[in-house]
Amino acid sequence: MKHLLLIGVLAAVLLGSCAKKRSTQRVLVFSKTAGFRHTSIPAGKQALLKLGAENGMQIDTTEDASYFTEDSLKAYSAVVFLNTSKDVLDFAQQADFERYIQAGGGFVGIHAATDTEYEWPWYGELVGAYFKSHPQVQPARLRRLDASHPSTLELPQSWEFTDEWYNFQQINPHLIPLLEIDETSYQGGENPDFHPISWYHEFDGGRAWYTNLGHEAATYTDERFLAHLLGGLQYAIGENLELDYSRVRTHRKPDDSRFVMRVLDDYLNEPLELVVLPGLDVLFVQRRGQLMLYEAEKRRSRQVGQLQVHTNYEDGLYGIDLDPDFEKNNWIYLYYAPAGPPPIHRLSRFSYVNDSLYLDSEKVILEVPVQRRECCHTGGSVTFGADGLLYLSTGDDTNPFETAYAPINELPDRSPWDAQKSSANPNDLRGKILRIKVKPDGSYSIPDGNLFPKDGSRGRPEIYVMGCRNPYRISVDPKKGYVYWGDIGPDARVDSSRGPRGYDEINQAREPGFFGWPYFIADNQPYMEVDFATNEYLGLFDPLHPVNNSPNNTGIQKLPPAQGAFIYYPYTKSDKFPILGEGGRNAMAGPVYYYDLFKGAPSQFPPYYDGKLFIYDFMRDWVMTVRLDENDDFYGLEPFLPQLTLSSPMDMEFGPDGALYILEYGTRWFAANPDARLIRIDYSADNRAPVAHISADKAVGAAPLSVQFSAAGSYDHDGDTAFTYTWTFEEGGASIAGGKTRRHTYEQPGIYTATLKVTDPQGKSSFADMEIKVGNEPPRIDLTFEGNRSFYFDYARVKYAIEVTDLEDGSTADGSLDPSEVRVTFDYLDESADLTLVAQGHEATAHAALRAAGKTRIQQNGCIACHDIEQTILGPAYRQVALRYQNRPDAISYLAQKIISGGSGNWGGQAMTAFPQLSQAEAESMAAYILSLAEEEAAPASLPLKGRLYMREHIGKGQQGTYIFYVSYTDKGGQVIGPLSASELISLRSPRITADEMDEPTSTATVRGGFARLRNDGEYMRFDALDLSYTAALEVRCTAVQPFELEVRIDAPDGPLLGKRQIRPTGGERLQELRIPLAPVQGFHSLYLVGRC
């Protein structure tokens, strides 16, 4: 033992001597807050600056998170988190900070540092624990546990101190406590078994020290605390060695600009699953039976096969994958619902040769009997693992609309409402993930390691995972063989006596198992067993000993213990996974990415994503990456390209080129959609492809149409400007090399696609498309408005005049166009109207702006996926809803509650998705829009093309109303192009503006209660896009603690001066109203109010 100890000591000395010692001790003090802000932060900064000056340390203080980059952090011996709160670093900054610690950096956490970064598990381990709660500030007795540490050397063995004492959660078991609190000495402690108050530990290559002390400003002048804090700094700095980045494990996060999303094809018809071919063409299936081929060279898709499929409910062609030996045997596998009896889902193998599907080559591999009495849940994802085994997901084939909880109705003839017949039935292939070995002759064998014995004595031997509801997309880790899938959960909005609310799940199966449905959800939260004959509750199911005693179960009753979900989230914001957001949910599992599997691929994603699982949500339109720890357990979530705009992502796969291919289903269910797309995301590690941008002076017009195209908006993240431009002006047309601009004339009516290709000097290219419509010239409205275009004023009268000109229809000026066909309205809306929402409403008259917000919320929340105004999709047509409820007195509040809570049964069996994230007012605006469709509202009388507007409707109605002046004309259409519209809208608001509405304050200005506080000379408030025409003066309400001057300027803080006024002090309490005369000015400007001391 002595020899071993001596060797260890010598090794430590030798290793330590290899690193170079820094010449100075430099510390970064970081005090950014995104939650509660401690008033003691300034005192803390001063204390640390004083400690640094007295002990030869250079202290830098900041609240700027941009310091957390590798180049900056390298300069520091330690980093202090001083009363930080909530999320203070972005993901790139987090990665660089991890690298800093792994390279040997030091960390000091003070007080609220444990109330920081709850969704960053690495940080939780570093700081040592997370804040849980605290009682009121009070004295308590502290005990010293380690007398030898530099941070406790000068502290007494037992001492009393006053502070805010945190209760902790997720305490790192590896930390070394320095101080503990005696919970009997104060009120409110919640860690009776182990309640440390200060600790330290070596973590991930660096050193970390934390103290709970530091809530009160007085703490930072206490000599005991200062000695404690100095010792913590000294421990974190250690020997002050230079950082060694050869030791780091975390990779730097790539800049999002290195990723380029390219739309390969759009206007698809219910695309469901894809596979990328070796030559980078893409095969994908559409639900109605089409096998589609995207040809990379031709940049278009075409149909290469058609299966006859059953399409009722959710049935159709679901899944596709290539045989592992596809390049030799040309076999593909399809999973589909054959048309006609018997009701089955079928997995078949086909030959795919010369870009054609040979239907007569079909080899039926496996069939899954199903029921077609009721909807829903098909599953249907097909994938091969690296071991050559085929995995197939199947849904529970159960009607989910009788209950939003566990569908376990055991009454006679209710099998379609009982998922125990399928998901929890070991002798049934539904609600499972199957794993088989396909043989060359089309038969299959059972591999070792499935859930049940190969002889079928305890269940179907094909089953690898059971207890699934609707595992719509699965993936298999190509190295570890773990199976991942998203399971789409039930619709219950709240916990109840029947059991927990609904959750979607992302699951991980490292080995075969039972994953709970329909007895358990999320982290094995149990449902209630119910006797449906008596409606008696029989007790909660036991996840350790689940029993399936349903008469619809044909297998064993005692099931394997249930496995909890890997990730799970409800409609509302998840407490455990808040980054996943809220709203509708459809969880999907994508691939696990490994950097070395794409070595040399042109679009190889960077090492930062190595070993991460990609997941996505069909309803919420996000893609996330899941970070795993060394045990392959969950270790964090991060949005992937959050700026990416998707429309219901349905499948994704990394291609041989290293790019990520994604299928988007589009906005509306069971329909072709213009936003149903195949896209590809490329990554550039060095030279990035330019970003092509195409614009034109005209996008629509009469034939012949001469269009001036421009590539002026194209740019390159690497600074290249010597681009080569190639233009194609119609599909299939010749490519023309040309400059940054190009003119082309379209002689014949039609709809054309112009394409711009931009190539940089290194040969990297990108494309941009633009649709050109030829055959109808848009109408033009000329509006003269002799008044302010931002504000209304009491009893103001404004002259207006309108002329409408249309190439085909004529002009109102010469009488060739009937003035009665021009709609002119002027309305006062009692509630404030957002001009953007009004414009997005696409209504015929301004009168409908009252409902524009509700219509926009319907669009923004994805309701149009299930509903149309006139046609039934999944849910009833909105006009049907309006007609049913139009005479109900409480219709708006009733429908609003249905929108928030969801439900089923009113319009058949299909469940309505809940939207619990909406407020009652937001839901009521949506309901008001729907009810407005009950009958075509008589259009208000149109005003003449010339006249006066009188502003008196707002008198006595407060400041929130808006006047809308709206002019519109729709022409008669052309040969190919339908009718085109033109409109002009002026929205006038109250001239009273509060400080809350400013577009930008100076960095030190604060806003509260509608007022802004300007403290220093030159601070300002900025209000953008205000029409200052016809304004003579500005009236301000203000208070002052000392004399200052308020300047009114436009376009810049030092721009033209319109007026100014001396402000007398009022003691900071009494408001004074002052008038500032303004110099005449016309048009829209940014208005600056600048304080001068």
VEXGULO-178753 format. One record per residue (C-alpha): residue in one letter; y, x, z negated. Coordinates in steps of 0.001 Angstrom, whole numbers, plus 500000, padded with zeros to 6 digits. Layout:
N
AYXZ
...
// end
This chain:
1093
M500000500000500000
K502416502834499250
H501797504366502641
L502381501023504370
L505596500482502457
L506880503939503306
I506144503419506987
G508029500140506903
V511043501758505312
L511054504642507755
A510726502241510660
A513675500262509402
V515776503405509078
L514848504597512532
L515460501237514111
G518718500810512299
S519959504183513407
C519513503225517080
A522319500686517039
K525929501811517179
K528213500782514357
R531482499000515147
S534732500703514253
T536351497514512891
Q535256494345511156
R536577491438513191
V535984487815512179
L536596484616514134
V537553481625511962
F536878478348513782
S538172475054512357
K537930472514515169
T537199468964514052
A535900465991516010
G535303463816512945
F536843463851509475
R539561466477509140
H539974468206505809
T543548468696504672
S542408471949503072
I541922473689506446
P545347475394506421
A544692476665502893
G541320477958504025
K542852479840506935
Q545445481451504681
A542793482471502189
L540650484096504881
L543644485887506387
K544506487231502924
L540920488318502266
G540854490065505613
A544093491913504995
E542913493054501559
N539473494169502718
G540055495788506107
M538936492849508224
Q540751491549511276
I540787487743511043
D541418485557514103
T541820481817513574
T541393479193516262
E540485475592517007
D539939476407520665
A536242476138521529
S536776478195524683
Y536491481261522435
F532759480557522394
T531924482466525527
E529849485597525596
D532663487955526522
S534794486675523661
L532094486468520990
K530972490047521610
A534148491232519910
Y533309489642516540
S531266490862513599
A530968487326512213
V532029483774512989
V533222481347510295
F532953477575510674
L535730476391508336
N535363472660507620
T534393471868511194
S533088468358511828
K530930466554514374
D530526467898517939
V532813470899518391
L531055472930521117
D529845471938524554
F526404472943525772
A527532476139527487
Q529350477212524336
Q526309476355522244
A524105478550524421
D526514481478524176
F526732481088520400
E522929481083520123
R522876484275522145
Y525519485779519860
I523375485166516777
Q520203486349518521
A522017489560519438
G522657490195515749
G525856488263515010
G526794486823511635
F527663483263510594
V529544481824507631
G529668478081507025
I532168476552504649
H531804473036503232
A531880470607506209
A530131473134508445
T527040471096507508
D528788467954508837
T528762469484512314
E526604469324515466
Y523922466869514315
E522325466774517764
W521895470552517972
P518743471371515966
W519237475118516335
Y522596474850514585
G521030472742511841
E518576475536511153
L521336478146511290
V523685476416508854
G520680475499506681
A521044471733506212
Y522977468686507340
F525398466612505303
K523970463264504174
S526520461779501760
H528812462625498878
P530212460991495755
Q533862461250494747
V535391464626493936
Q534440465539490365
P533509468516488189
A529879469632488019
R527900472502486583
L526633475211488938
R523853477689488241
R523556481120489771
L520058481721491152
D520546485221492590
A522680487713490665
S522243490543493157
H523756489018496268
P527292490181497121
S528508486561497108
T527300485919493535
L527807489302491863
E531084488275490219
L530067484709489357
P528901483641485884
Q525324482550485328
S526475478983484689
W529924477579485387
E531811474367485976
F533711473702489173
T535460470701490766
D534733469911494405
E533183467371496749
W529444467769496231
Y527358467124499307
N523917465598499336
F521881467240502074
Q519216466264504575
Q516944468338506817
I517162471326504483
N515735474438506123
P512718475470504024
H513350479146504825
L516829479441503348
I517323481502500178
P519379479621497559
L522211481379495749
L523758478543493738
E522349475188492728
I524053472182491207
D522916470464488030
E522622466826489082
T522721465737485428
S526253467122485138
Y527877464681487598
Q527392461304489243
G525983460744492743
G523468463529493356
E520599462638495712
N518614465899495935
P516968465968492493
D514077468270493391
F516095470913495184
H519866470803495416
P521266474150496520
I525017474490496942
S525139477941498511
W522481479896500369
Y521772482583502921
H519004483576505298
E518234485693508310
F517847483437511286
D516973484013514930
G518096487631514898
G521326487148512928
R522537486434509388
A523814483116508052
W525581482266504782
Y526831478866503601
T528747477417500682
N529362473750499868
L532570474701498073
G535834474295499965
H536850470634500086
E539946470989497931
A542962473093498926
A543088474436495367
T539637475939495863
Y541089478550498195
T543199480075495424
D540381480179492852
E539384483795492193
R535721482920491638
F535540481120494974
L537379483914496781
A534923486491495427
H532081484193496460
L533544483801499985
L534218487522500400
G530616488297499513
G529447485762502068
L531555487414504747
Q530224490826503806
Y526636489580504015
A527217487961507429
I528832491143508773
G526029493282507393
E526098496830508705
N528581495761511372
L526425496974514232
E527233496317517843
L525421493323519265
D522173493921521120
Y521839491347523874
S518465492729524936
R517058490705522028
V518321487292523090
R516002484455524086
T518454481719524994
H519693481793528566
R523297481152529516
K524070477698530809
P524923477740534531
D528229476339535690
D527827472855537122
S529677473949540262
R526599475955541257
F524711472704541806
V525298470729544991
M524081467182545481
R523270466264549086
V522519462711550243
L519562463010552597
D519237459307553399
D520507455950552180
Y520090452219552817
L516478452446551653
N514394449386550780
E512974449607547246
P511851453244547245
L509507453987544348
E507829457420544429
L508180460598546477
V506438463837547252
V507935466879548969
L505807468310551760
P505267472072552196
G507694472137555145
L510372470327553069
D509986466970554742
V509655464199552141
L507151461360551991
F508106458352549883
V506761454860549412
Q508668451584549425
R507411448644547398
R506791446377550353
G504167448730551732
Q506068451204553876
L505227454880553879
M508436456662554868
L508977460190556134
Y512276461982555723
E512482464686558388
A514577467555557074
E515325468965560501
K516546465646561894
R518188464523558627
R516810460992558863
S513901458859557662
R511427456801559626
Q508398454690558844
V505048456423559376
G502698453852557843
Q502473450270556589
L500019448884554050
Q499456445163553680
V500371444605550047
H500764441765547579
T504468441584546741
N504799438777544205
Y506253439714540840
E506469443520540761
D503450444163542983
G503438446332546080
L502964449976547005
Y503664451966543848
G502697455610543931
I501931458635546086
D500816462233545734
L499352464972547881
D495896466387547461
P496076469833545800
D494570471219549021
F496794469123551302
E497688471968553669
K494005472230554590
N492686468682554342
N495831466506554992
W494849463998552298
I497356461837550449
Y496729459329547649
L498372455911547445
Y498243453347544632
Y498964449782545701
A498229446075545276
P496209444929548340
A497217441590549830
G494790438715549295
P491971438280546815
P490585439624544617
P493584440534542392
I493305444305542063
H495346447462542142
R493765450166544250
L493898453953544341
S492932455207547790
R492876458429549728
F494144458555553326
S494427461126556057
Y497991461950556977
V498028463869560259
N500815464567562753
D503300462593560679
S501163459452560767
L499135457568558170
Y495622456770559423
L494706453458557788
D491094453595558968
S490628456831557028
E490998455025553698
K488624456076550933
V488839453729547964
I488773455925544869
L489258453441542069
E490183449781541591
V491855448183538587
P491241444430538174
V494453442571537317
Q495647438979536851
R498185437322539144
R498931434223537088
E501873435877535363
C504199438863535677
C504524441882534668
H504096445649534260
T502240447598536895
G502786451259536094
G501643452986539243
S502574456659539132
V500148459113540741
T500198462845540110
F497890465844540090
G497851468435537341
A497585472158537931
D493917471823537027
G493323469642540105
L492768466492538061
L494356463240539196
Y496418461227536711
L497228457544537275
S499411455287535121
T498722451560534827
G500769448825533155
D499633446296530558
D499700443410533089
T501109441104530418
N503824438458530445
P506612439753528185
F508726436607528110
E506976434514525448
T508111436979522814
A510418439967522766
Y508123441572520203
A504355442197520421
P502613439995523040
I499386439313521138
N498732435603521758
E494987435089521195
L494919431333521868
P492507430062524534
D493668430569528121
R496558432787526967
S495099436100528050
P498088436900530315
W500239436792527166
D497957439108525170
A498291442860525737
Q495267443386523497
K493166442494526543
S494540445536528369
S496540448233526585
A494493448093523384
N491162447358525096
P489014450511525513
N486971448772528214
D489983447928530407
L491894450274532714
R495284448563532290
G498005449907530003
K496566453387530331
I496909456820531857
L493678457646533637
R492401461145534372
I489683461805536929
K488314464530539196
V488248463311542816
K485339464608544870
P485494465432548597
D483487462313549461
G486030460020547766
S484059459387544609
Y485146460854541284
S483748462418538153
I484962462385534569
P486432465664533344
D485811467017529890
G488252466006527193
N489106462391527984
L489527459883525171
F486051458340525281
P482579459789525954
K481498460168529569
D478660457700529100
G481107454833528500
S479557454000525136
R482915453591523402
G485233452808526292
R486018453531529913
P485586457277530362
E488472457462532851
I490947456813530025
Y493011459752528845
V495797457771527143
M495686454145526012
G498230451910524311
C500902451946527059
R503154449046528039
N504618450072531387
P504302453823531993
Y506183453712535260
R506670457430535863
I504509460252534542
S504391464011534955
V502014466774533962
D503243470111532625
P502089472556535332
K501313475292532783
K500267473586529565
G498742470432530974
Y500678468129528624
V501186464634530006
Y504662463086529774
W505610459527530599
G508362457027530061
D507160453743528594
I509468450784529196
G509649448815525970
P510070445178524912
D513388443345524752
A513845442460521067
R517410443225520075
V516990443267516290
D514350443958513687
S512790440743512402
S509835439383510479
R507815439810513696
G508479443516513687
P510905446135514993
R513434445747517777
G512522447003521224
Y512567450675522153
D511917452628525305
E509832455729524801
I509341459160526257
N505858460282525227
Q504050463589525134
A500245463769525111
R498872467227524360
E495435465678524044
P493951462226524638
G495002459466522272
F496094455918521520
F499859455503521716
G500198452221519903
W501044449321522203
P501010446414521446
Y500710447088517710
F503347449797517263
I506569450993518892
A508779454095518654
D507741456295515704
N504780454002514931
Q506903451133513618
P504361448320513169
Y504437444779514458
M503236441772512514
E499802440330513195
V500285436636513960
D497902433693514050
F499385431839517009
A497445428674516171
T499107428318512758
N502086430646513299
E500962432394510110
Y501902436032509534
L498819438040508592
G500394441397507734
L501652444501509499
F499298446526511658
D498194449873510236
P498888452854512548
L496219454969510859
H493557452292511242
P494433450002514161
V491943447220514842
N491773445074517980
N490010441851517000
S491420439789519849
P488879437561521625
N490292439048524849
N489151442531523858
T485892443528525537
G485618446925523861
I485300448426520422
Q487574447007517742
K488353450091515686
L490813452169517693
P491945455773517308
P494964456372515051
A498225455584516812
Q500476458390518013
G504239458053517589
A506678458428520475
F508210461791521354
I511662460266522018
Y512647456614521579
Y515802454557521869
P516870450870521635
Y519537448897523487
T522155449987520972
K523066453571520191
S520150455397518642
D520677456972515227
K518177459719516007
F519021460286519683
P522657459105520016
I523269461182523145
L521115458698525090
G523864456085524889
E523472452323524876
G522854449401527213
G519927448467529416
R517032450918529334
N514171452041531572
A512821455393530464
M511204457687533030
A509577461107532686
G510293463783535257
P508912467291535762
V508735470247533409
Y510497473120535133
Y509236476712535069
Y511431479402536514
D508618481711537613
L506847478997539624
F509721479049542130
K510225482770542436
G512158483558545600
A512817479897546441
P516285479442547978
S517347476754545476
Q515480478082542445
F517019476591539296
P518212479187536757
P516217480436533722
Y518322478206531458
Y516043475311532435
D512816477263531997
G510258475199530082
K512513472138529833
L511376468606530527
F513545466442532782
I513787462775531813
Y515909459991533269
D516782456334532793
F516707453809535621
M519266451517533949
R521644454009532349
D521708456306535383
W521512459550533432
V519288462584533717
M518590464623530573
T516724467819529849
V514560468084526769
R514378471399524956
L511141472214523142
D510638474625520274
E507969477301520012
N505467474626518908
D506361472405521883
D508012469892519558
F511294468171520346
Y514290470497519882
G517209468828521598
L518605466821524503
E521248467763527028
P522751465803529929
F521934467309533307
L524984467277535577
P526733464434533708
Q529279464160536528
L526456463146538897
T526733459506539975
L523305457927540383
S522206454382541133
S518947453635539332
P516979456907539631
M513361456023540334
D511511459315540845
M512185463037540920
E510296466181541869
F510999469853542410
G510258470846545982
P508816474131547243
D512400475247547920
G513200474966544204
A515565472020544743
L515340468811542755
Y514649465745544921
I515553462319543517
L514884458793544751
E517440456143543813
Y516349452507543863
G519880451134544223
T521893448439542524
R520007445215543295
W516375444591542468
F513902443467545130
A516338444227547918
A517447446920550326
N520550448650548984
P523198450852550572
D523045452995547405
A519256453302547533
R519110456959548438
L517053460094548741
I519096462991547406
R518535466686546863
I520163468918544269
D520410472577545234
Y521323475534543045
S523070478708544186
A522617481715541941
D525012483922543918
N526957482747546923
R527541479021546673
A527571476768549683
P531009475431550550
V531829471846549691
A532431469908552889
H535073467197552854
I535877465007555828
S538909462764556197
A540530460903559060
D543831459240559844
K541902456078560739
A538523454733559703
V538765451412561478
G540646450101564488
A540550448552567923
A538835450171570891
P539610452628572279
L540171454270568884
S541565457794568750
V540771459394565395
Q542189462624564031
F539542464174561767
S540271466837559207
A538178469220557120
A541220470302555107
G539706469118551829
S536713471463552167
Y536589474309549695
D534368477047548301
H533807477790544622
D533489481482545462
G536876481619547177
D535704481841550796
T538118480340553317
A536888481705556679
F534731478684557410
T533019477658560623
Y533320473941561358
T530881471915563423
W531589468287564287
T529246465492565359
F531014462215566069
E528092459826566358
E524422459797565424
G522397461693567992
G525536463041569611
A526239466630570505
S527433469054567848
I530806470554568715
A532135473758567243
G535773473415566417
G538543474060563978
K539618472476560741
T540902469432562638
R539447467615565608
R540445464518567559
H537872462187569040
T538239458930570915
Y535687456133570528
E535793454139573748
Q533473451268572836
P533303448933569829
G530659449916567301
I529960451485563938
Y529693455271564134
T528900458091561704
A530978461245562046
T529452464363560476
L531164467580559474
K529193470765558846
V531023473567557029
T529509477058557011
D530790480014555012
P530716483666556229
Q527379484241554474
G525720481386556366
K525625478768553575
S526375475253554835
S527064471760553618
F527600468407555312
A529915465422554881
D529691462056556643
M532257459361557366
E531765455897558789
I534096454843561628
K534343451189562626
V535666450422566125
G536506446986567426
N539224445461565258
E542664446741564239
P543475446077560565
P546460443860559871
R549648445348558407
I551858443835555720
D555493444914555389
L556893443852552020
T560521444135550978
F560887443685547209
E564415444000545832
G563552444559542196
N561813446831539732
R558107447238540578
S556929448146537065
F558694445755534673
Y559891442194534419
F563154441331532703
D564221438060531100
Y565411435513533661
A565543438104536441
R565655436872540060
V564134439118542727
K564461438722546488
Y561436439397548689
A560612439273552399
I557230439631554166
E556179440389557734
V552544440481558858
T551486442117562120
D547992442166563641
L547207443723567028
E544801440971568013
D546299437983566144
G550051438514566621
S553027438773564271
T554883436477561895
A558128438050563117
D557897436480566587
G555908433409565570
S552663434439567309
L550928434541563930
D551053431345561869
P552868432044558545
S550629429506556796
E547696431893557212
V549395434425554942
R548705433887551243
V551663434574548943
T551337433874545206
F553320434656542086
D551614434031538736
Y552198434789535105
L549085435739533133
D549278435229529385
E546986438178528678
S547631441711529828
A546064442384533219
D544844445803534231
L546033446453537771
T542877448443538536
L540634445612537400
V542616443131539446
A542292445293542538
Q538556445747541977
G538056442010541691
H538518441559545470
E539782438026544877
A541628436001547480
T544630435256545305
A546312436701542269
H545469433524540364
A541887434814540120
A543046437962538351
L542426436096535090
R538716436592535750
A538856440032537345
A538045441860534113
G534925439730533603
K533750440301537155
T534316444033536845
R532358444189533593
I529483442402535319
Q529497445077538007
Q529857447944535540
N526966446771533343
G524486446480536194
C524147442672536040
I524159442457539834
A520755444143539833
C519263440828538659
H521867438245539711
D523714437227542840
I526456434627543170
E524428432427545517
Q520830433729545564
T518137433939542903
I516908437504542427
L515234438204539066
G517627435893537294
P519328432697538428
A522274432719540791
Y525560432778538929
R526652429553540614
Q523513427852539266
V524428429018535778
A527989427801536205
L526872424343537398
R524432423934534503
Y526941424783531787
Q530302423751533282
N530594420609531115
R529399422188527887
P532400422503525511
D531226425780524009
A529982427218527313
I531987430436527155
S530934431378523614
Y527357430233524248
L526954432292527417
A528694435255525811
Q526131435249523021
K523301435047525573
I524792438062527359
I524929440040524119
S521520438950522761
G519441438518525913
G516532436091525954
S514134434192528160
G512845430730528884
N515965428998530173
W515363429928533810
G511647430628533864
G509731433464532318
Q511865436445533312
A513594438001530316
M517316438628530405
T518375442112529343
A520487442202526187
F523869443946526105
P524491444406522371
Q527050447124523055
L529494444525524399
S532075442936522138
Q532335439159521945
A535613439293523881
E534096441422526651
A531092439109526962
E533378436066527002
S535338437498529915
M532059437831531814
A531096434264530916
A534501432997532027
Y534040434593535426
I530577433041535830
L531807429579534842
S534658429855537309
L532086429689540095
A531103426087539285
E533327424785542007
E535635426285544525
E539010426250542843
A541795424787544893
A543956427632545982
P547466427506544548
A550178426635546992
S551345429592548988
L554940430705548763
P557108431154551859
L557342434569553499
K560907434934552279
G562444433840548996
R563242434597545364
L561002435089542327
Y562274433777538986
M560927435448535806
R561054432965532969
E557406432011532327
H557050434807529788
I559839433628527525
G558488432919524045
K554978434181524878
G555092437695523450
Q554905441020525226
Q551316441058526543
G551673438959529667
T551835440151533269
Y553417438794536446
I551293439248539575
F552930439053542991
Y550191439056545616
V550288438938549422
S547141438857551581
Y546078438166555150
T542595438148556711
D542393438430560481
K539991436696562853
G537683439633563450
G536691441612566537
Q533751442060568886
V531603444155566521
I533727444459563435
G534132441352561300
P537377440090559778
L539582442651558063
S542031442033555261
A545266443550554117
S546986442947550808
E549934444010548700
L550004443551544940
I552809444152542468
S552030443908538759
L554990443579536402
R554628444190532692
S556893443924529685
P559557446654529513
R558583447301525879
I556405450445525706
T554764451925522612
A553998455570522040
D550276454800522234
E550726454234525953
M552019457705526732
D550122459767529279
E550668463098527555
P552224464348524341
T552872467985523560
S549971469554521702
T551518469251518227
A552844465707518611
T550857463017516827
V550632459294517541
R549966456608514967
G550678452889514824
G552536452822518116
F554912455621517139
A554895459312518023
R555941462066515634
L557894464912517229
R558253467847514839
N559533470797516836
D562248471519519358
G561147470715522898
E558256468423521991
Y557994465413524269
M556228462245525278
R555397461614528951
F554957458238530637
D553724458413534238
A554378456257537310
L557252454119536032
D559658452474538440
L563122453206537070
S565009451306539762
Y567590448830538458
T567391450198534885
A570690450781533133
A569625451879529666
L566729452779527403
E566449451232523960
V564447453183521391
R563200452370517906
C562990455492515802
T563392457088512426
A564339460633511506
V564173462918508482
Q566768465267509936
P569293465109512791
F567955465605516295
E568811464724519881
L566581462643522147
E566802463481525850
V565625461210528660
R564440463222531671
I562330462582534767
D559505464485536491
A559419467430534036
P560398468244530434
D563364470123531899
G563826467792534870
P566950465813535777
L568689464438532690
L569272460672532771
G570731460326529307
K570648461530525706
R571495460337522213
Q572032461920518811
I569637460505516212
R570898460374512642
P568465460872509727
T567275457694508003
G565085459239505340
G561968458869507447
E561423455243506457
R564025452864507927
L563799452208511671
Q566920452210513780
E567337450751517242
L569499452805519590
R570634452336523174
I570733455277525577
P572658454610528822
L570860456014531883
A572162457485535096
P571117455456538166
V567781456481539687
Q565458454841542237
G561693454772542639
F558704455833540596
H558918458834538268
S557321460399535217
L559570459662532247
Y559959462345529568
L561412461739526097
V562224465203524739
G563193465963521148
R565861468636520530
C566525470018517049
// end
